[in-house]
Amino acid sequence: MAPRGRVVTDGKFFRLGDRKFLVKGVAYGPFAPNADGHAYPSREGVARDLALMHALGANVVRLYTVPPVWLLDEAIEHDLRLLIDVDWHQQACFLGDEQRERRARETVRRAAEECAHHPATFAISVANELPPDVIRWSGPRAVEGFLSDLAGIVKEVNPDVLVSFGNFPPTEFLRPREMDFVTFNVYLHRRPAFENYLARLQMLADTRPLLLGECGLDSLREGEPRQAETLGWQIRAAFRGGLAGAIVFSFTDEWHRGGRWVTDWAFGLTSGRRAPKPAFASVREAFAKPLPTAGRPRVSVVVASYNAARTLAACLEALQRLNYPDYEVLLVDDGSIDGTADLAREFPSVRYFRFETNQGLSAARNRGIELATGEIVAFTDADCRPHEDWLDHLAHDLLRGGYTGIGGPNLLPADDSPVAAVVMASPGGPTHVMLTDREAEHLPGCNMAFWRAALREVGGFDPLFRRAGDDVDLCWRLQSQGCRLGFSPGGFVWHYRRSRVRDYLRQQHGYGEAEALLERKHPENFNRFGGSRWRGRIYGGQFAGPVVRRPLIYHGPFGTGMFQTLYAGSPSWLHLLVTSVEYYVLLLLPLATLATLFHWLLPVLLLAAGLPAGLSLIAAWQVDIPRRMRRLWSRPLVALLFLLQPVVRGWARYQGRLFLAQTPVRVRRNFRAVSESGGGAQRSRMAFRAPSGVGRLCFLERLVQRLRREGWQFRSDGGWSPNDLEIYGSRWSKLLLATASEYTDDGSQVLRCRLKPARTLPARLVLWLLTAIAIGGLGWRDAWQASRLAGFLPALGCLLWFRHDARRLQAQAGVLIRRVAEDVGIVEAEGP
């Protein structure tokens, strides 16, 4: 006997009690009205049908009319739940007609009052397959609002009952907010098209469960063998695609519609006399084995933890319950001081390793890769709880898609705080970036898996990234080598968000620092201001900014398109501009200064200052916050975070660009002593005679190793620079190193090095500022002399100092290069 509790949403799936509830359903009816006026057979006949459905392995029955109470009672006695469609004459142009709107609301309320409290009710569907031309007539946004109102009526009667509406490809663009899950009827009979469309629907469903509301095949035209084969692979494709379930249309060929029996269609699993067709056995087999796991490779799950004992226990407990045949869990304690070691002892099956001091996130994950025994290495965080089928979905899609790595969604847990829900809706959180419906550009570090061999081939994670950015760097490095990254909608984890605004802003500051490091390593993926440039689209509940451009809907000629697709408007570039650090520093601050002198600029200042706030309020109004977590202050707080997040993250990014590229003084002091004692004269060009077998790339590899070992800050060429290395000295100077190989007439090899000094960003900013002061002072005749002293003379002094600093760095780098040359056995040639 199944539990008698209420089915609830559970991330991308459903749950009944403590078990996952994967919907395995059949559609039933409609039938001709019986003596009582209900569109169902007699109670005895319904009981026989429900018993046959139970034998099929079904657990949900979809009804197209509101059932009598006795049918609800019979369903629960047969361990079946009901998805109940409410029919309120949806084929008419209902919007704008007060009588039809009122009748629709009354019908939905009456259905909710009759069914919403009964334990047999799985969910109430407030509409099914609204005509596309009717929606085009009334307007999609108005129809979405009306559907949300109907869902609200059901929730008023019983907040715990699930609500959805039956959508289909001609109205794909409808996306009302207040639905608990997404239901789609799909009739595509070619397997590639069917699977591709389900992948697209998963992107539309985003963080909500996706239910295949109808699928089927007419055995009258296609034949019973093809019906059986098609329904078998359709159900398996739905389960494998991470859907929350599938409903077959229909249970029987007996079907009454529009006042007559339908005799020219035969979609049933049974005949009108309830004789099972071959499709019945095919569907029963597919229902019985929804997620076979045989033949899966071994997986090593790595959890890197630093002072995360508060959430680590829930993470490890969830990892013990995974439905995967062959996996291990490795916990890498990155020098925690909060009792993580004591907690790890409570999980003897978990392999535990501890760093005595904090080494950083990348080092911890690399240690996990070294210890892993699985062919696949999966990663999650200590503040995550993987779903029980997490590894199964990741491994299946990784194998089937031929990807190098794969990831899935990270969702807000139901027991998280209202502030965490606000943080989830605010910009900048960890999420996936999609190139297509299946291929990803970025996978968040809290939910990703890779072939171990591929990780070792690229050297694992870069230890440069201690707190964040390691996942971005790894994804970009893999893709630069031609690898593809996939996405598995069903392989999700629960991810607890920051529950305090201060913690969220601290997280964004860390992301900004990581972007500064990423910009040095992957300049091709950043704009001139240091902001990252993504080719794909960001998903996962994140909202990049307000959408002020109306979406475009392809309706097809005269509104008859079978796939009427919505092309959503992109987030406003204006919001990204007016909330940036550059906007405040380069526009608002000078404008505020000038407004104190020229009062006619005050309205311009007020407009410029109000624009970020106004666009942030629009963004806060458009975000989707779970109903159970909404508070009066939720959207105002989202607006505030839309204002603060770009400033905090951008400032941290500039801090990194200004200060992170400085080689420590102690490192430079060692080489300064040698260079000043005559061991290394300042030269911009050097040449070395290299023996056979020692090439330019070998020299550069040894130079990079020496730079890293000695503690120099540098950036290697990622393929987009005319220089091989940028070597950083003090805060003001850097060197651009270029090398070339040539062969002389006698066949010997000469390796040439060019060291070109350059000013860093802080040096350029200082010179620009002093020059601006000097030029600005020229406009004031009485202050010309002061401006020259305050601008031109300091600028000239800085210029001379920067030149001296660069020449000194040039001499120090020359010592380093000569030492590397000696190590690899090459001799400096005479002359340049």
Disulfide bonds with the S-S distance in Angstrom:
none
